[in-house]
Amino acid sequence: MTLKDGYHAFDFADLSAREAYKVMIGTIVPRPIAWVTTISPEGIVNAAPYSFFNCLSADPPILALGVENKPDRSFKDTAHNIRLTECFTVNIVDRANVAAMAKTAAGFGPEVDELEVAGLTAAPGDRVACPRIAEAPVAFECVRHLGIALSSAREIILGRIVRAHIREDIIDPTSFYSDHEKLDALGRMGGNGYAGTLDYFDWPTPSAEDLLNPDKTHVAVNQG
């Protein structure tokens, strides 16, 4: 690490995996949270939150999960179940469910149903075998599209969305616009931190013409 012009410069080749993780999660914020539900071939439901998550494509509709393996490099229940059943559901975490979500993050064994422990309701999937969380404001049913093994420690799982469940007060089914205040989603910060999405503001993207011809734009505005 070096200090130059008021910036700490980190070469990731010199950082341990833990150090790199801390640098990333403390600065790439807020990260959306995928509250993932899966089901084992034996019918045991698993739920766990992941903040290495985002949408990557709308055509086709693709979500991405970054799933870390256990310290012994064996698969966590989420990755194991997705490999065997080829499906998962991403539930969105809102402020009302933060306590329940935190409970599902505990290190339970594969025989434990985290939804039951957290007092949550498993609603049957419509297009996939695994359930969604009935209390979640939004849920995306996904089928496994592709798995990318980055190393023995981590895998990226791409899921193709086949069905969405969005609480009726959140989305307008004709315009497809969603009300972020009704959703009240949470994002992950570093450490034990979370951030709400109600600190919201609009900032329109200017046109290239306006930026390249500011004097012309100013005259037009004044004449109008």
C-alpha positions in Angstrom: 0.0 0.0 0.0 1.3 3.4 -0.9 0.0 7.0 -0.2 0.1 9.4 -3.2 -1.8 12.7 -3.8 -4.1 12.0 -0.8 -5.1 8.5 -1.9 -4.1 5.1 -0.5 -3.2 2.8 -3.4 -3.7 -0.9 -2.9 -2.3 -3.6 -5.2 -4.7 -6.5 -4.9 -1.9 -8.9 -5.7 -0.4 -7.9 -2.3 -3.6 -8.3 -0.3 -4.9 -11.4 1.4 -8.4 -12.6 0.4 -9.7 -11.2 3.6 -8.1 -7.8 3.1 -9.4 -7.6 -0.4 -12.9 -8.5 0.8 -12.8 -5.7 3.4 -11.6 -3.1 0.9 -14.4 -4.1 -1.5 -17.4 -4.4 0.9 -16.5 -1.1 2.6 -16.4 0.9 -0.6 -18.7 -0.8 -3.1 -21.9 0.3 -1.3 -24.7 0.0 -0.9 -25.1 -3.5 -2.4 -28.5 -5.0 -3.1 -29.3 -8.1 -1.0 -30.4 -11.4 -2.6 -32.4 -13.3 0.0 -32.0 -16.6 -1.7 -34.4 -19.6 -1.1 -33.6 -23.0 -2.4 -34.8 -26.6 -1.7 -32.8 -29.8 -1.4 -33.6 -32.9 -3.3 -35.0 -34.2 0.0 -37.4 -31.3 0.3 -35.6 -29.2 3.0 -35.9 -25.5 2.4 -32.8 -23.2 2.7 -32.7 -19.5 3.0 -29.7 -17.2 3.1 -28.8 -13.6 2.2 -26.1 -12.7 -0.3 -24.9 -9.2 -1.1 -22.6 -10.1 -3.9 -25.6 -9.8 -6.2 -27.1 -7.8 -9.0 -29.0 -7.9 -12.2 -26.9 -8.2 -15.3 -29.3 -8.4 -18.3 -32.9 -7.8 -19.2 -32.8 -9.7 -22.5 -32.5 -12.4 -21.4 -33.4 -11.5 -17.8 -30.4 -12.6 -15.8 -29.5 -12.2 -12.1 -26.0 -13.0 -10.7 -25.0 -14.3 -7.3 -21.5 -14.5 -5.9 -21.5 -17.5 -3.5 -18.5 -18.2 -1.3 -17.7 -21.8 -0.4 -17.2 -23.0 3.1 -13.7 -22.8 4.7 -13.1 -26.4 3.8 -14.1 -25.6 0.1 -17.3 -27.6 0.3 -20.4 -26.0 -1.1 -22.8 -24.0 1.0 -26.4 -25.2 1.0 -27.4 -22.6 -1.5 -24.8 -23.6 -4.1 -25.3 -27.3 -3.4 -29.1 -27.1 -3.8 -28.9 -25.0 -7.0 -26.5 -27.5 -8.6 -28.9 -30.4 -7.8 -32.3 -28.8 -8.5 -31.3 -26.2 -11.1 -33.4 -23.5 -9.6 -33.5 -20.8 -6.9 -35.6 -17.7 -5.9 -34.2 -14.3 -5.1 -36.3 -12.5 -2.5 -35.8 -8.7 -2.0 -35.2 -7.6 1.6 -37.2 -4.6 2.9 -36.8 -2.8 6.2 -39.7 -4.8 7.8 -37.8 -8.1 7.3 -34.3 -7.2 8.4 -34.5 -9.0 11.7 -35.8 -12.2 10.0 -33.3 -11.9 7.2 -30.4 -11.7 9.8 -31.6 -14.9 11.5 -31.4 -16.8 8.2 -27.7 -15.7 7.9 -26.7 -17.9 10.9 -24.6 -20.9 10.2 -27.2 -23.6 10.4 -26.6 -27.2 9.2 -28.3 -28.4 6.0 -31.0 -30.2 8.0 -32.4 -26.9 9.4 -35.2 -24.9 7.7 -34.1 -21.3 8.2 -37.6 -20.0 7.3 -39.1 -21.9 10.1 -36.5 -20.7 12.5 -37.1 -17.1 11.4 -40.9 -17.4 11.6 -41.3 -16.9 7.9 -43.7 -18.5 5.5 -42.7 -20.6 2.5 -45.0 -19.9 -0.5 -44.8 -22.5 -3.2 -43.1 -21.5 -6.4 -45.2 -21.2 -9.5 -42.5 -22.1 -12.1 -39.7 -23.6 -10.0 -39.6 -26.3 -7.3 -38.2 -24.0 -4.5 -40.5 -21.7 -2.5 -40.4 -17.9 -2.2 -40.7 -16.0 1.1 -44.3 -14.9 1.5 -43.3 -11.9 3.6 -40.9 -10.5 1.1 -42.2 -7.6 -1.0 -40.6 -9.0 -4.2 -39.5 -12.4 -5.3 -37.8 -13.6 -8.6 -38.2 -17.3 -9.5 -35.0 -18.3 -11.4 -33.7 -21.3 -13.2 -29.9 -21.9 -13.3 -28.5 -20.4 -16.4 -24.8 -20.8 -15.9 -22.3 -21.5 -13.1 -18.8 -20.0 -13.2 -16.2 -21.4 -10.8 -13.8 -18.5 -10.1 -11.7 -20.5 -7.7 -12.0 -23.3 -5.2 -13.4 -20.5 -2.8 -16.1 -18.8 -4.9 -18.6 -19.4 -7.7 -20.8 -17.0 -9.7 -24.2 -18.3 -10.4 -26.3 -16.8 -13.2 -30.0 -17.3 -13.0 -32.6 -16.6 -15.6 -35.8 -15.1 -14.2 -38.9 -17.0 -15.2 -41.5 -15.3 -12.9 -41.7 -12.3 -10.6 -44.0 -11.8 -7.6 -44.3 -8.1 -6.7 -46.6 -6.9 -3.9 -49.6 -5.1 -5.5 -49.0 -1.7 -3.8 -45.4 -1.5 -5.1 -45.8 -1.8 -8.9 -48.2 -0.4 -11.5 -49.0 -3.3 -13.8 -49.7 -1.1 -16.8 -46.7 1.2 -16.7 -44.4 -1.3 -14.9 -43.1 1.5 -12.7 -42.4 0.6 -9.1 -42.8 2.8 -6.0 -39.4 2.8 -4.1 -41.0 4.1 -1.0 -43.5 1.3 -0.8 -40.7 -1.2 -1.5 -38.4 0.3 1.2 -35.5 -2.0 0.2 -32.3 -2.3 2.1 -28.7 -2.4 0.8 -25.6 -3.9 2.5 -22.8 -1.7 3.7 -19.5 -2.9 5.3 -19.4 -4.8 8.6 -22.8 -5.1 10.2 -24.1 -2.0 8.3 -27.2 -1.6 6.2 -28.6 1.3 4.3 -32.2 2.2 3.3 -33.2 3.3 -0.2 -35.5 6.1 1.0 -32.7 8.6 0.7 -33.7 9.2 -2.9 -33.4 12.0 -5.4 -33.7 12.4 -9.2 -30.9 13.7 -11.4 -31.7 13.6 -15.1 -29.0 12.6 -17.6 -28.2 15.6 -19.8 -28.1 15.2 -23.6 -24.8 15.2 -25.4 -26.1 18.2 -27.4 -26.7 20.3 -24.3 -23.3 19.5 -22.9 -21.5 20.3 -26.1 -23.4 23.4 -26.8 -24.1 25.1 -23.5 -24.3 28.6 -24.9 -27.0 27.5 -27.4 -28.9 25.8 -24.6 -28.7 28.9 -22.4 -30.0 31.2 -25.2 -32.9 28.8 -25.9 -33.9 28.7 -22.3 -33.8 32.5 -22.0 -35.9 32.9 -25.1 -38.4 30.5 -23.9 
